[in-house]
């Protein structure tokens, strides 16, 4: 796992943070989508972008998004806290 291509220094800003499972909401009105912080999968509001994810793990402010697969792969390494709501 140490040589996983998805690891690109995210420890600096994602280690030990609190995440929330939520429906995707864009961070800014100027944005139409976001990407998973690890694999780059797209997140978008329903029907905005074909094939995009509509739910995932996010920071409270909706700035950072993580897909389910990457969450499961890195949750222990990054010591994330999970909370309801957000």
Order of alpha helices (4+ residues) and beta strands (2+ residues): alpha-beta-beta-beta-beta-beta-alpha-beta
